[in-house]
Every structure is written in C-alpha cells, then in structure tokens.
Amino acid sequence: MIKKFLLPATLLLLAACNNSQSFKKAEDAQDAGREFIRASLDGNYEKASFYLYPDSTNKMMFAKWKKDYDNMNPNEKQKYKDADILVFDSHPVNDSVASFTYANSYKKDTTTIRIMRVNGDWLVDLKEILNNRH
C-alpha cells in the first residue's frame, strides 16, 4: 500500500525540483521590460526568452543578441552584468501595449521596445527596435 503512494509522491517531488528554472510572470508591462532587460544584460537568455513574444522576427533578433553576447570577452560581459537599467520613458499605448525606452549605464544607447499583453501575459516585442532605426 505504501509503495502505491511512495512512487507518485517521489515523482511529484522530482518534478517540482526540476522546475527550479521556472520564472515569475510579469505583473505589468514595466515588470516584463525590466525582467527581460536585466536577464539580457546578465546573459541569462533562458530567462530573457521567457519574457519574449515568440514570433519569428523576435526569435531571429533574439538569436543574434545571444550570439553577439556569447562572442564577447568575459570583461565586457561583466560590464553588462554590472550595468544599471536606465528607464527614460514607459507609458501605455493602449490597454494591451506599452512603450518602454531605456539604456544601460555601460553603453548608454537608448532603445525602445514594445511590451504587449498576449493571453494575459506581458511579453517583450523587439520589432520596435527595427521601427526606430534611422
């Protein structure tokens, strides 16, 4: 009788332990933007991808960001990890889209991303970067 309950309980416990890389859903657009940017600066692309709207253009841009980061020397990676996020503007465009303009204290390049609520989840859309290139 105990064996019947021990195996499912053990499997449930192992499943819970293996889920240590689960990430907290963003509470709002600003939260999604900060979490995505911080994870990107830290080189935690698994976490950053959790906050990314997964369409083909975003996946392509994200893969390039990751490749560029992976090719950096350790000193430059550390400078990004040590950088602060500098938010210049964050405002709603409508009830399910927000604009988020930021830089980081290391490079200071201003970037604007769009954050969208999709099926109740706030996700980063990188395509706004392409729209703002001059």
C-alpha positions in Angstrom: 0.0 0.0 0.0 2.8 2.4 0.9 4.5 1.7 -2.4 1.4 2.9 -4.3 1.7 6.3 -2.7 5.5 6.5 -2.5 6.2 6.3 -6.2 3.7 9.1 -7.2 4.9 11.3 -4.3 8.5 10.8 -5.3 7.8 11.6 -9.0 5.9 14.7 -7.9 8.8 15.9 -5.7 11.3 15.3 -8.5 9.1 17.2 -11.0 8.9 20.1 -8.5 12.7 20.1 -8.0 13.4 20.0 -11.8 11.2 23.1 -12.2 13.7 25.3 -10.4 14.2 27.4 -13.6 10.6 28.5 -13.7 10.2 32.2 -13.9 7.6 34.5 -12.4 5.1 36.0 -14.9 5.4 39.8 -15.2 2.8 41.7 -13.3 2.7 44.6 -15.8 4.5 46.0 -18.8 7.3 47.7 -16.8 7.9 44.4 -14.9 8.2 42.5 -18.2 10.6 45.1 -19.6 12.8 45.2 -16.6 13.0 41.4 -16.2 13.8 41.0 -19.9 16.5 43.7 -20.0 18.1 42.6 -16.7 18.2 38.9 -17.9 19.7 40.1 -21.2 22.4 42.2 -19.5 23.2 39.3 -17.3 23.5 36.8 -20.2 20.6 34.8 -18.8 19.0 34.1 -22.2 16.7 31.3 -20.9 15.1 33.8 -18.5 15.0 36.6 -21.1 13.3 34.3 -23.6 10.5 33.6 -21.0 9.6 37.3 -21.4 9.9 37.4 -25.2 6.9 37.4 -27.6 7.9 34.3 -29.6 7.2 35.2 -33.2 9.7 34.6 -36.0 11.2 38.1 -36.1 11.7 38.3 -32.4 13.3 34.9 -32.3 15.7 35.9 -35.1 16.6 39.2 -33.4 17.0 37.4 -30.0 19.2 34.7 -31.5 21.5 37.4 -32.9 21.6 39.2 -29.5 22.6 35.9 -27.8 25.2 35.2 -30.4 26.7 38.6 -30.0 26.7 38.2 -26.2 28.3 34.8 -26.4 31.1 36.2 -28.6 32.0 38.9 -26.1 35.1 38.6 -23.9 34.5 38.0 -20.2 35.4 41.5 -19.2 32.8 43.1 -21.5 30.1 40.6 -20.3 30.9 41.6 -16.7 30.4 45.3 -17.6 26.9 44.5 -18.9 26.2 42.4 -15.7 27.3 45.4 -13.6 25.2 47.9 -15.6 22.1 49.5 -14.3 18.9 49.9 -16.3 18.1 53.5 -17.0 14.4 53.9 -17.9 13.7 57.1 -19.8 10.1 56.6 -20.7 7.5 53.9 -20.0 3.9 54.6 -21.0 0.8 52.7 -22.1 -0.1 52.9 -25.8 -3.4 51.3 -25.1 -4.7 48.7 -22.6 -2.6 45.9 -24.0 0.5 47.6 -25.4 3.2 49.8 -23.7 6.3 51.5 -24.9 9.5 51.2 -22.9 12.5 53.4 -23.6 15.7 52.6 -21.8 19.5 52.5 -21.8 22.0 50.8 -19.6 24.7 52.5 -17.6 27.5 50.8 -19.5 26.7 51.5 -23.2 24.1 54.3 -22.7 22.5 53.6 -26.2 18.8 54.5 -26.0 16.5 51.6 -27.1 12.7 51.5 -27.3 10.9 48.2 -27.1 7.2 47.4 -27.2 5.6 45.3 -24.5 2.3 43.5 -25.3 -0.2 41.7 -23.2 -0.9 38.4 -25.0 -3.4 36.0 -23.5 -2.9 37.8 -20.1 0.9 37.7 -20.2 3.1 40.7 -20.7 5.8 39.9 -23.3 8.5 42.0 -25.0 8.3 42.6 -28.7 11.7 43.6 -30.1 10.4 44.7 -33.5 10.0 48.3 -32.2 13.8 48.4 -32.4 13.6 47.9 -36.2 10.9 50.6 -36.5 13.1 53.2 -34.7 16.3 52.8 -36.7 17.2 55.8 -38.7 
